[in-house]
Amino acid sequence: MITVKMSDEAKKILEKLQAKITLKTGEKISQQQLLDEIIRLSERNEDQLFRQITSPPLGEEEINKLLRTPMDWGVETVEEEIDIALYREETPPEE
C-alpha cells in the first residue's frame, strides 16, 4: 500500500463521495477502493482530465478584460428566451 498526501479540501471531497456512495448503494466502500475507481475513471476520460489540469482558471484581470469586451454574435437577444433558458419558464422567479 502507498500513502498519498492530499489537501484538506480533497480529503473532505473524498469523504463526502464515500458517504454518498454508501448511502446510495447501502454498501461501504473504502477510500482506497474509491481512489482506485477514480483513477480508472480518469484513465478512461484522459482528454477531459488533461483539459481540466492544463486550463488554469482565469485571473481577475483576465475576467475583467473579457467583461469589458462584449462581442457581437450576430444574434438578436430576446429577454423572454433568456428567461426560458435560465429559469425554464416564461418569467423569472420571485425573490
Protein Blocks (a to p, Z undefined) as FASTA:
>chain_A
ZZddddfklmmmmmmmmmmmmmmnopacdfklmmmmmmmmmmmmmmmmmmmmmmccddfk
lmmmmmmmccdehiacdfklmmmmmnopabdcdZZ
